[in-house]
Amino acid sequence: MAIKRILIVDDSPTERAAFQEILSEAGYETLLAASGEEGIALAKSEKPDAIIMDVVMPGLNGFQATRQLARDEATRAIPVIMCTTKGQETDKIWGLRQGAIAYLVKPVDRATLLDALKQLG
């Protein structure tokens, strides 16, 4: 499956803009969500090819949102890449157990992010 549309879920407008710039320059179409709840709703309605998910967000955090996406028949096939400041090994293990296919620690550099996406498609 070729990755073309990517949903960015992050409560920080600065982070969303940074990810959007990297992905747009690399030729990807982006969708933006400011919360876990909004991310789940957009994933269900828009069916992106991949999701970049922050962890630390008010309300539904990234671990919870990823778990819901992974358990829902409508969204389970959408790969989730977690991008977060939570860099402990236990956080990474927990994120992967929730259904993420990759776990990147912020600040994420352009090459690492694009490489993770290339491995999907």
N, C-alpha and C positions, 0 to 999 in steps of 0.2 A: 504494500500500500504506500503510495507516495504521500508524504506529509506536505500539505499546502496551507491549511487553516489551523491556527494555533490559538487556543484560549489562554489568556494570561490572567491568573487569579491572584491578586495581591492588594492589600488594603492601602499600600503606599502609592500615591500618584506618581512620585518620583521613580519608584521601582517599575511600575507599569510602563511609564514613558521610556525608561532605559531599555527594558526588554522589547518593547514595541519597536524602538529604533533599530536595535540589533536585528530583529527578525524581519522587519520591513526591508532593511538594506540587503538582507540575504534572500529576498524574494518571497517571503511568507506573507500571507494574509493574517491579520490578527483580530481577535475579539478580546474585549476587556471586561473584567469583573472585579469589583472592589471588595467582595466578601465571599466567604465559602458558600453561603446560601445563594448568592447571585451566580456564582460559578456553576453550581449544580443545575440551576434553572437554565442557564445558557448552554451547558453541555447537553442537556436533554432536548432543548429546542433547536439548537444550531448544529449539533453533531460535529464538533471540530475533529480534526485528525489527531490532535495531541493537546495536552493541557500542561501548562507550567503553573505549579501550585506553590504559593507561599505557605508556611506553617503557622507563624505567629500572626493571628488575625482575631479581632473581637468577634464574639458570636461563635459561629461554627469555625473551628480552626482547620488548618490544612490536613491534619491527620484524620479528623472526623469527616471532612468533605471527601477526601480520597477514599476512605472506607465506604462511604455511601455510594460513590461512583462505581467502585469495584464490585459492590454487591447488587447493583441495579442492572437488570437485564438490558435496559436501554442504553447504558453508558459503560458497561464493563469492558468493552473492547477498545475504549479510548485510552491510550497510554498516558500516564501521568508522570511528569518529571517534577520532583519536589526541588524547589530552590529556596533556601532558607538560611538564616543566620545561626540556627541551631546545629552546631557542628560536632556534637558528641557522637561517638560510635553507637551508643544506645539509641539516640534519636534516629540515626540512619537506619538501624535495624528495624526500629518501630515503624518508620515511614515505609520501608519496603514490605513489611508485614501487612500494612494497611492497603497495599495494592500498587504502590508506586513502582515504576520500572527503573527509575534512576533517582539519585539523591545528590544534589549539588549544593555546596555551601557558598553563600554570598560572602563577599562580592564574586559573582560568577563572571568569568571572562568570556568574551565573545567566542573564541575558538572552542572552549569546553562546552558551551551551550549548543553551538551549531553541530559539534561532533556528536553530542548526545542525541540530537534530533536526526542526524544522518543515520545513526545506528537503528532508528525505528523504521526507516523506509528504505 
